[in-house]
Amino acid sequence: QVQLVESGGGLVQAGGSLRLSCAASGSIASIATMSWYRQAPGNQRELVAAITSGGTISYSDSVKGRFTISRDNANNTVYLQMNNLKTEDTAVYYCNARTLYLRRFWGQGTQVTVSS
């Protein structure tokens, strides 16, 4: 089992920045990929960014160049630095862990609201 706890969401004006954190605990050694997803009202949950245990990073086109995903292995934490936020970035952001055994675990979500 893997437990994930997100933090760092909030209200910010367009053009501003936020940093989300996701602290993992439990079967840490089994985690292969950590990802951030988001879900806006009425929309499906979508992948925002991902980082593998080997350090390979990917982003959705909508956030490329504005968001940065990173991981601190010593503290079992993944971050999502979000810059130049837009109103369309408003969503609940979820941390996801995929293990070597292809199991997925989710955090509780953190709300990000970007005002115009």
MIRO-978572 format. One record per residue: residue number from 1; residue in three letters; x, y, z of N, C-alpha, C, O, CB in turn. Coordinates in nm, 4 decimals, padded with zeros to 6 digits. Each point is the difference from the previous one (the first is absolute). Glycine has a CB too. Example, Ala and Ser with C-alpha at 12.3 -4.5 7.8 and 13.67 -1.06 7.14 Angstrom:
selum  vodren  npx  npy  npz  capx  capy  capz  cpx  cpy  cpz  opx  opy  opz  cbpx  cbpy  cbpz
1  ALA  01.3190  -00.5690  00.7800  -00.0890  00.1190  00.0000  00.0900  00.1200  00.0000  00.1036  -00.0019  00.0665  -00.2928  -00.1154  00.0581 .
2  SER  00.1542  00.2223  -00.1966  00.0820  00.1190  00.0060  -00.0770  00.1090  00.0730  00.0509  00.1108  00.0169  00.0675  -00.1736  -00.2314 .
***
This chain:
selum  vodren  npx  npy  npz  capx  capy  capz  cpx  cpy  cpz  opx  opy  opz  cbpx  cbpy  cbpz
1  GLN  00.0833  -00.1196  00.0000  -00.0833  00.1196  00.0000  00.0868  00.1247  00.0000  00.1085  00.0027  00.0581  -00.2896  -00.1268  00.0630 .
2  VAL  00.1305  00.2273  -00.1879  00.0659  00.1302  -00.0037  -00.1012  00.1047  00.0426  -00.1130  00.0014  -00.0487  00.2718  -00.0746  -00.1362 .
3  GLN  -00.1188  00.1601  00.2752  -00.0851  00.1105  00.0418  00.0587  00.1294  -00.0548  00.1213  00.0212  00.0027  -00.1932  -00.1448  00.2075 .
4  LEU  -00.0167  00.2095  -00.2599  00.0414  00.1260  -00.0604  -00.0771  00.1149  00.0641  -00.1219  -00.0073  00.0160  00.1767  -00.1099  -00.2336 .
5  VAL  00.0166  00.2227  00.2541  -00.0638  00.1178  00.0600  00.0463  00.1235  -00.0759  00.1186  00.0330  -00.0012  -00.1309  -00.1443  00.2298 .
6  GLU  -00.0830  00.1791  -00.2919  00.0315  00.1209  -00.0760  -00.0165  00.1234  00.0877  -00.0747  -00.0009  00.0979  00.0018  -00.1117  -00.3105 .
7  SER  00.1430  00.2171  00.1761  -00.0152  00.1296  00.0653  00.0448  00.1076  -00.0970  00.0642  -00.0286  -00.1010  -00.0278  -00.0721  00.3308 .
8  GLY  -00.0709  00.2252  -00.1980  00.0499  00.1124  -00.0777  -00.1006  00.0658  -00.0916  00.0327  00.0998  -00.0643  00.1809  -00.2095  00.0763 .
9  GLY  -00.3344  00.0578  -00.0203  -00.0992  00.0646  -00.0841  -00.0480  00.1301  00.0610  00.0344  00.0339  00.1132  -00.1035  -00.2564  -00.1979 .
10  GLY  -00.0114  00.2950  00.0076  -00.0525  00.1261  00.0509  -00.0550  00.0856  -00.1109  -00.0229  -00.0456  -00.1120  00.1846  00.0356  00.2975 .
11  LEU  -00.1824  00.1361  -00.1512  -00.0532  00.0987  -00.0933  00.1123  00.0937  -00.0417  00.0736  00.0521  00.0837  -00.3038  -00.0664  00.0213 .
12  VAL  00.2420  00.0347  -00.2347  00.1051  00.0870  -00.0520  -00.0536  00.0741  -00.1212  -00.0884  -00.0497  -00.0698  00.2696  -00.1056  00.1545 .
13  GLN  -00.1284  00.2728  -00.1096  -00.0406  00.0755  -00.1182  00.0703  -00.0539  -00.1239  00.1068  -00.0606  00.0084  -00.1465  00.2643  00.1335 .
14  ALA  -00.0212  -00.1808  -00.2545  00.0615  -00.0401  -00.1266  00.1387  00.0629  -00.0123  00.0202  00.1172  00.0319  -00.2483  -00.1390  -00.1399 .
15  GLY  00.3225  -00.0587  00.0612  00.1385  00.0447  -00.0087  00.0824  -00.0348  00.1215  00.1226  00.0115  -00.0026  -00.2008  00.1698  -00.1398 .
16  GLY  00.0126  -00.2237  00.2488  00.0699  -00.0334  00.1229  00.0544  -00.1414  -00.0002  -00.0056  -00.0714  -00.1002  -00.1398  00.2311  00.2173 .
17  SER  00.1989  -00.1984  -00.0006  00.0645  -00.1300  00.0136  -00.0480  -00.0718  00.1254  -00.0405  00.0625  00.0980  00.2403  00.0253  -00.2200 .
18  LEU  -00.1945  -00.2192  00.1167  -00.0248  -00.0859  00.1145  00.0915  -00.1204  -00.0098  00.0417  -00.0387  -00.1092  -00.2821  00.1157  00.1261 .
19  ARG  00.2714  -00.1358  00.0971  00.0753  -00.1247  00.0002  -00.0777  -00.1041  00.0788  -00.0313  00.0192  00.1175  00.2509  00.1050  -00.1366 .
20  LEU  -00.2496  -00.2332  -00.0469  -00.0676  -00.1113  00.0644  00.1033  -00.1026  00.0472  00.1034  -00.0209  -00.0635  -00.3087  00.0585  -00.0800 .
21  SER  00.1744  -00.0999  00.2552  00.0855  -00.1054  00.0539  -00.0814  -00.1267  00.0179  -00.1200  00.0048  00.0269  00.2652  00.1651  00.0891 .
22  CYS  -00.0787  -00.2831  -00.1313  -00.0642  -00.1300  00.0202  00.0975  -00.0866  00.0781  00.1041  -00.0406  -00.0516  -00.2417  00.0596  -00.1636 .
23  ALA  00.1029  -00.0465  00.3390  00.0846  -00.0818  00.0857  -00.0478  -00.1445  -00.0041  -00.1172  -00.0282  00.0247  00.1649  00.2263  00.1243 .
24  ALA  00.0432  -00.2885  -00.1801  -00.0337  -00.1414  -00.0111  00.0520  -00.0759  00.1207  00.1054  00.0315  00.0551  -00.1001  -00.0151  -00.3051 .
25  SER  -00.0812  -00.1165  00.2895  00.0424  -00.0887  00.1086  -00.0498  -00.1408  -00.0297  -00.0824  -00.0210  -00.0890  00.0787  00.2116  00.2570 .
26  GLY  00.0548  -00.2856  -00.0923  -00.0386  -00.1396  -00.0227  00.1049  -00.0717  -00.0828  00.1193  00.0085  00.0290  -00.3605  00.0553  -00.0158 .
27  SER  00.1970  -00.1343  -00.1157  00.0901  -00.0808  -00.0837  00.0697  00.0886  -00.1035  -00.0249  -00.0115  -00.1200  -00.1232  -00.1912  00.1526 .
28  ILE  00.2346  00.2902  00.0153  00.0646  00.0997  -00.0855  00.0854  -00.0654  -00.1067  00.0017  00.0454  -00.1144  -00.0019  00.1143  00.3046 .
29  ALA  00.0702  -00.2644  -00.1549  00.0935  -00.0624  -00.0936  -00.0688  -00.0585  -00.1224  00.0643  -00.0243  -00.1021  00.0821  -00.0252  00.2944 .
30  SER  -00.2760  00.0269  -00.1825  -00.0726  -00.0608  -00.1119  -00.0497  00.1036  -00.1002  -00.0532  -00.0367  -00.1048  -00.0145  -00.1474  00.2569 .
31  ILE  00.0840  00.3114  -00.1222  -00.0524  00.1048  -00.0889  00.0880  00.0146  -00.1230  00.1213  00.0181  00.0105  -00.2190  00.1020  00.1866 .
32  ALA  00.0347  -00.1284  -00.3144  00.0730  00.0161  -00.1259  -00.0172  00.1406  -00.0556  00.0966  00.0614  -00.0453  -00.1266  -00.3051  -00.0019 .
33  THR  -00.0922  00.2946  00.0506  -00.0300  00.1301  -00.0588  -00.0906  00.0787  00.0935  -00.0962  -00.0527  00.0561  00.1209  -00.0420  -00.2884 .
34  MET  00.0086  00.2213  00.2472  -00.0854  00.0921  00.0742  -00.0551  00.1019  -00.0998  00.0721  00.0492  -00.0868  00.0619  -00.0803  00.3038 .
35  SER  -00.2612  00.0612  -00.2032  -00.0644  00.0887  -00.0955  -00.0915  00.0982  00.0712  -00.0422  -00.0209  00.1137  00.0550  -00.1576  -00.2881 .
36  TRP  -00.0412  00.2853  00.1035  -00.1038  00.0946  00.0407  -00.1097  -00.0020  -00.1049  00.0270  00.0098  -00.1197  00.1404  00.1365  00.2428 .
37  TYR  -00.2901  -00.1589  -00.0778  -00.1178  00.0075  -00.0840  -00.0837  00.1187  00.0497  00.0210  00.0507  00.1102  -00.0192  -00.3045  -00.1568 .
38  ARG  -00.0959  00.2962  -00.0363  -00.0948  00.1014  00.0435  -00.1364  -00.0286  -00.0598  -00.0137  -00.0635  -00.1045  00.1980  00.2327  00.1250 .
39  GLN  -00.2843  -00.1197  00.0505  -00.1372  -00.0178  -00.0457  -00.0780  00.1267  00.0287  -00.0167  00.0406  00.1150  00.0282  -00.2897  -00.0756 .
40  ALA  -00.0589  00.3107  -00.1468  -00.0845  00.1186  00.0118  -00.1459  -00.0443  -00.0022  -00.0303  -00.1072  -00.0523  00.2055  00.2538  -00.0603 .
41  PRO  -00.2660  -00.0673  00.1677  -00.1417  -00.0369  00.0008  -00.0513  -00.0308  -00.1403  00.0191  00.0784  -00.0930  -00.0509  00.0642  00.2952 .
42  GLY  -00.0333  -00.2573  -00.2158  -00.0565  -00.0380  -00.1281  00.0983  -00.0620  -00.0969  -00.0372  -00.0406  -00.1101  -00.1215  00.2200  00.1445 .
43  ASN  00.2849  -00.1869  00.0067  00.1033  -00.0553  -00.0884  00.0529  -00.1321  00.0553  -00.0155  -00.0307  00.1182  00.0785  00.2633  -00.1912 .
44  GLN  -00.0008  -00.3090  -00.0149  00.0653  -00.1229  00.0444  00.1338  00.0344  00.0654  00.0587  00.1054  -00.0246  -00.1719  -00.2378  -00.1599 .
45  ARG  00.1586  00.0410  00.2677  00.1309  00.0183  00.0620  00.1074  -00.0138  -00.1087  -00.0040  -00.0927  -00.0809  -00.0805  00.0027  00.3055 .
46  GLU  00.1798  00.1829  -00.2254  00.1013  -00.0010  -00.1028  00.1396  00.0020  00.0606  00.0226  00.0575  00.1065  -00.1809  00.0582  -00.2603 .
47  LEU  00.2513  -00.1798  00.0836  00.1383  -00.0024  00.0434  00.0650  00.1350  -00.0267  -00.0128  00.0557  -00.1091  00.0249  -00.3029  00.0653 .
48  VAL  00.0574  00.2991  00.1439  00.0674  00.1290  -00.0114  00.1499  -00.0198  -00.0186  00.0602  00.0561  -00.0915  -00.2377  00.0505  00.2343 .
49  ALA  00.2374  -00.1874  -00.0548  00.1452  -00.0213  -00.0052  00.0328  -00.1311  00.0687  -00.0731  -00.0462  00.0877  00.1175  00.2952  -00.0895 .
50  ALA  00.0679  -00.3088  -00.0398  00.0409  -00.1268  00.0591  00.1515  -00.0054  00.0077  00.0698  00.0605  -00.0814  -00.2760  -00.1745  -00.0076 .
51  ILE  00.2569  00.0403  00.1889  00.1431  -00.0200  00.0148  00.0240  -00.1441  00.0433  -00.0622  -00.0489  00.0943  00.0992  00.2935  -00.0352 .
52  THR  00.0538  -00.3118  -00.1291  00.0273  -00.1390  00.0335  00.1104  -00.0079  00.1041  00.0648  00.0998  00.0314  -00.1366  -00.1716  -00.2610 .
53  SER  00.0921  -00.0464  00.2820  00.1059  -00.0199  00.0988  00.1371  00.0251  -00.0621  00.0963  00.0317  00.0698  -00.2400  -00.1989  00.0506 .
54  GLY  00.1511  00.1528  -00.2516  00.1264  00.0265  -00.0695  00.0184  00.1455  -00.0374  00.1047  00.0385  -00.0521  -00.1143  -00.2678  -00.0342 .
55  GLY  -00.0919  00.3105  00.1126  00.0110  00.1434  -00.0254  -00.0580  00.0469  -00.1321  00.0118  00.1176  -00.0342  00.1873  -00.1253  00.1720 .
56  THR  -00.2613  -00.0820  -00.2126  -00.0634  00.0421  -00.1256  -00.1253  00.0801  00.0312  -00.0827  -00.0409  00.0815  00.1734  -00.1619  -00.2022 .
57  ILE  -00.1036  00.3172  00.0551  -00.1090  00.0948  00.0274  -00.0829  00.0219  -00.1254  00.0527  00.0036  -00.1112  00.0859  00.1094  00.2882 .
58  SER  -00.2679  -00.0985  -00.1578  -00.0887  00.0337  -00.1104  -00.1061  00.0974  00.0494  -00.0345  00.0017  00.1181  00.0753  -00.2264  -00.2275 .
59  TYR  -00.0916  00.3054  00.0173  -00.1024  00.1005  00.0294  -00.1084  -00.0043  -00.1043  00.0229  -00.0393  -00.1144  00.1463  00.1838  00.2257 .
60  SER  -00.2886  -00.1033  -00.0703  -00.1038  00.0220  -00.0986  00.0336  00.1270  -00.0768  00.0694  00.0878  00.0513  -00.2433  -00.2050  00.0922 .
61  ASP  00.1250  00.1266  -00.2660  00.0291  00.1180  -00.0814  -00.0525  00.1282  00.0643  00.0583  00.1070  -00.0178  -00.0660  -00.2514  -00.1853 .
62  SER  -00.1005  00.1340  00.2765  -00.0637  00.1184  00.0567  00.0831  00.0657  00.1107  -00.0207  00.1172  00.0312  -00.1984  -00.2197  -00.0878 .
63  VAL  00.3124  00.0285  00.1158  00.0776  00.0565  00.1107  00.1489  00.0080  -00.0317  00.0772  00.0561  00.0778  -00.2470  -00.1467  00.0793 .
64  LYS  00.2100  00.0351  -00.2702  00.1417  -00.0030  -00.0356  00.0562  00.1419  -00.0038  -00.0592  00.0895  -00.0604  00.0236  -00.3014  -00.0720 .
65  GLY  00.1491  00.2313  00.1966  00.0617  00.1317  00.0055  -00.0454  00.0845  00.1168  00.0607  00.1032  00.0286  -00.0427  -00.1151  -00.2706 .
66  ARG  -00.1244  -00.0298  00.3109  -00.0501  00.0768  00.1161  00.0109  -00.0804  00.1297  00.0237  00.0570  00.1065  -00.1814  00.0652  -00.2590 .
67  PHE  00.1408  -00.2527  00.1439  00.0042  -00.0860  00.1189  00.1280  -00.0817  00.0007  00.0531  -00.0362  -00.1050  -00.3042  00.0246  00.1092 .
68  THR  00.2999  -00.0167  00.1163  00.1194  -00.0833  00.0155  -00.0257  -00.1042  00.1080  -00.0372  00.0335  00.1125  00.1875  00.1573  -00.1851 .
69  ILE  -00.1301  -00.3170  00.0376  -00.0131  -00.1076  00.0972  00.1393  -00.0410  00.0459  00.0943  -00.0040  -00.0790  -00.3107  -00.0763  -00.0271 .
70  SER  00.2276  00.0501  00.2345  00.1281  -00.0438  00.0543  -00.0273  -00.0941  00.1171  -00.1102  -00.0031  00.0548  00.2252  00.2192  -00.1272 .
71  ARG  -00.0127  -00.2922  00.1094  -00.0184  -00.0906  00.1123  00.1221  00.0044  00.0909  00.1138  00.0079  -00.0462  -00.2614  -00.1558  -00.0941 .
72  ASP  00.1215  00.1427  00.2691  00.1039  -00.0022  00.1025  -00.0030  -00.1403  00.0592  -00.0818  -00.0299  00.0870  00.0623  00.2824  -00.0350 .
73  ASN  00.1081  -00.3372  -00.0991  -00.0029  -00.1400  00.0434  00.0320  -00.0146  00.1485  -00.0493  -00.0913  00.0662  00.1159  00.0236  -00.2966 .
74  ALA  00.0146  00.1568  00.2810  00.0373  -00.0094  00.1415  -00.1202  00.0211  00.0905  -00.0081  -00.0584  00.1080  00.2367  00.1392  -00.1650 .
75  ASN  -00.3218  00.0027  00.0129  -00.1185  00.0308  00.0806  -00.1269  -00.0626  -00.0568  -00.1101  00.0268  00.0480  00.2190  00.1859  00.0193 .
76  ASN  -00.0927  -00.2971  -00.1709  -00.1156  -00.0689  -00.0595  -00.1103  00.0982  -00.0386  -00.1178  -00.0238  00.0265  00.1726  -00.1789  00.1095 .
77  THR  -00.0156  00.3112  -00.1977  -00.0950  00.1061  -00.0341  00.0155  00.0378  -00.1470  00.1107  00.0067  -00.0534  -00.1052  00.0798  00.2910 .
78  VAL  -00.1192  -00.0623  -00.3009  -00.0028  00.0489  -00.1373  -00.0623  00.1392  00.0005  -00.0949  00.0267  00.0738  00.0777  -00.2633  -00.1682 .
79  TYR  00.0712  00.3231  00.0125  -00.0471  00.1379  -00.0061  -00.0519  00.0318  -00.1401  00.0405  -00.0605  -00.0992  00.1241  00.1266  00.2786 .
80  LEU  -00.2543  00.0294  -00.1835  -00.0435  00.0563  -00.1273  00.0048  00.1507  00.0145  -00.0852  00.0607  00.0651  -00.0634  -00.2611  -00.1200 .
81  GLN  00.2491  00.2596  -00.0065  00.0124  00.1459  -00.0018  -00.0814  00.0517  -00.1166  00.0232  -00.0383  -00.1147  00.2079  00.0322  00.2204 .
82  MET  -00.3259  00.0923  -00.0769  -00.0903  00.0514  -00.1028  00.0197  00.1497  -00.0111  -00.0280  00.0741  00.0943  -00.1401  -00.2580  -00.0507 .
83  ASN  00.2160  00.2285  -00.1578  00.0239  00.1423  -00.0261  -00.0922  00.0502  -00.1093  -00.0550  -00.0778  -00.0779  00.2936  00.0520  00.1480 .
84  ASN  -00.2543  00.1558  -00.0745  -00.0837  00.0626  -00.1034  -00.1360  -00.0694  -00.0081  -00.0448  -00.0395  -00.1076  00.2515  00.1039  -00.0221 .
85  LEU  -00.2704  -00.0782  00.2436  -00.1263  -00.0724  00.0056  -00.1084  00.0725  -00.0774  -00.0042  00.1230  -00.0048  00.0691  -00.2153  00.2265 .
86  LYS  -00.1526  00.0132  -00.2823  -00.1110  00.0515  -00.0791  -00.1309  -00.0464  00.0638  -00.0026  -00.0964  00.0764  00.1435  00.0955  -00.2887 .
87  THR  -00.2490  00.0711  00.1796  -00.1291  -00.0365  00.0584  -00.0374  -00.1439  -00.0369  -00.0675  -00.0686  00.0768  -00.0050  00.3102  -00.0872 .
88  GLU  00.1155  -00.2860  -00.1049  -00.0326  -00.1369  -00.0411  00.0791  -00.1060  00.0756  -00.0243  -00.1192  -00.0183  -00.0303  00.2094  -00.2047 .
89  ASP  00.1485  -00.0491  00.3071  00.0706  -00.0941  00.0859  -00.0800  -00.0321  00.1264  00.0386  -00.0874  00.0775  00.1780  00.1754  -00.1665 .
90  THR  -00.3264  -00.0181  00.1093  -00.0836  -00.0247  00.1175  -00.0526  -00.1429  -00.0017  -00.0628  -00.0427  -00.0969  -00.0018  00.2857  00.1041 .
91  ALA  00.0904  -00.3164  00.1003  -00.0383  -00.1413  00.0079  00.0397  -00.0546  00.1364  00.0700  00.0653  00.0773  -00.0432  -00.0937  -00.3280 .
92  VAL  -00.0727  -00.0916  00.2777  00.0543  -00.0755  00.1117  00.1186  -00.0804  -00.0531  -00.0112  -00.0721  -00.0991  -00.2163  00.0590  00.2176 .
93  TYR  00.3393  00.0270  -00.0517  00.1223  -00.0672  -00.0432  00.0237  -00.1216  00.0892  -00.0070  00.0078  00.1226  00.1055  00.2109  -00.2072 .
94  TYR  -00.0703  -00.3311  00.0192  00.0192  -00.1267  00.0700  00.1394  -00.0541  -00.0251  00.0512  00.0055  -00.1118  -00.2957  -00.0539  00.0932 .
95  CYS  00.3039  -00.0027  00.1218  00.1263  -00.0706  -00.0110  -00.0295  -00.1485  -00.0227  -00.0930  -00.0559  00.0581  00.2104  00.2259  00.0921 .
96  ASN  -00.0375  -00.2316  -00.2346  -00.0193  -00.1419  -00.0325  00.1338  -00.0719  00.0043  00.1016  00.0519  -00.0462  -00.3016  00.0032  -00.0978 .
97  ALA  00.1986  -00.1743  00.1997  00.1184  -00.0850  00.0004  -00.0335  -00.1305  -00.0715  -00.1012  -00.0639  00.0289  00.1844  00.1674  00.1881 .
98  ARG  00.0034  -00.1421  -00.3108  -00.0160  -00.1299  -00.0668  00.1173  -00.0872  00.0415  00.1156  00.0403  -00.0120  -00.2401  00.0620  -00.1868 .
99  THR  00.0948  -00.2203  00.2470  00.1066  -00.0863  00.0502  00.0549  -00.0907  -00.1109  -00.0522  -00.0052  -00.1113  -00.0541  00.0109  00.3395 .
100  LEU  00.2113  -00.0750  -00.1934  00.0615  -00.0964  -00.0914  -00.0967  -00.1111  -00.0369  00.0165  -00.0662  -00.1024  00.2059  00.1178  00.2015 .
101  TYR  -00.3248  -00.0721  -00.0139  -00.0988  -00.1054  -00.0220  -00.1258  00.0556  -00.0653  -00.1040  -00.0658  -00.0037  00.1945  -00.0581  00.2012 .
102  LEU  -00.0792  00.2480  -00.2497  -00.1065  00.0663  -00.0763  -00.1213  00.0348  00.0847  -00.1088  00.0211  -00.0536  00.1871  -00.1436  -00.1454 .
103  ARG  -00.0612  00.1287  00.3304  -00.1088  00.0491  00.0840  00.0088  00.1518  00.0059  00.1087  00.0574  -00.0054  -00.1115  -00.2714  00.1428 .
104  ARG  -00.1130  00.2781  -00.1261  -00.0055  00.1456  00.0071  -00.0608  00.0447  00.1322  -00.0957  -00.0586  00.0506  00.0760  00.0707  -00.3003 .
105  PHE  00.0780  00.0919  00.3023  -00.0495  00.0585  00.1240  -00.0202  00.1496  -00.0221  00.0736  00.0637  -00.0754  00.0450  -00.2399  00.2162 .
106  TRP  -00.2202  00.2312  -00.0734  -00.0351  00.1407  -00.0174  00.0018  00.0726  00.1341  -00.0293  -00.0570  00.1050  -00.1106  -00.0021  -00.3052 .
107  GLY  00.1756  00.1875  00.1923  -00.0157  00.0860  00.1155  -00.1424  00.0517  00.0061  -00.0834  -00.0331  -00.0843  00.3258  00.0977  00.0739 .
108  GLN  -00.2691  00.0171  00.1115  -00.1359  00.0496  00.0215  -00.0333  00.1195  -00.0890  -00.1167  00.0370  -00.0129  00.1315  -00.1184  00.2472 .
109  GLY  00.0857  00.1412  -00.2951  -00.0236  00.1148  -00.0870  00.0172  00.1319  00.0721  -00.0244  00.0100  00.1202  -00.1305  -00.1493  -00.2511 .
110  THR  00.1969  00.2403  00.0567  00.0123  00.1348  00.0540  -00.0526  00.0976  -00.1041  00.0310  -00.0109  -00.1186  00.1695  -00.0538  00.2614 .
111  GLN  -00.2810  00.1609  -00.0965  -00.0661  00.0930  -00.0916  00.0950  00.1122  -00.0397  00.0660  00.0606  00.0845  -00.2883  -00.1146  00.0193 .
112  VAL  00.2280  00.0803  -00.2329  00.0716  00.1157  -00.0537  -00.1015  00.0857  -00.0739  -00.0664  -00.0468  -00.0925  00.2865  -00.0820  00.0718 .
113  THR  -00.2316  00.2534  00.0615  -00.0920  00.0928  -00.0628  00.0772  00.1206  -00.0483  00.0693  00.0660  00.0774  -00.2586  -00.1448  00.0678 .
114  VAL  00.1770  00.1072  -00.2745  00.0697  00.1136  -00.0606  -00.1050  00.1024  -00.0415  -00.0873  -00.0289  -00.0819  00.2798  -00.1183  00.0002 .
115  SER  -00.1836  00.2652  00.1382  -00.0962  00.1055  -00.0291  00.0552  00.0939  -00.1062  00.1211  00.0166  -00.0144  -00.2115  -00.0324  00.2482 .
116  SER  -00.0014  00.0765  -00.3075  00.0412  00.0914  -00.1088  00.0205  00.1404  00.0512  00.0347  00.0894  -00.0773  -00.1591  -00.2285  -00.0861 .
***
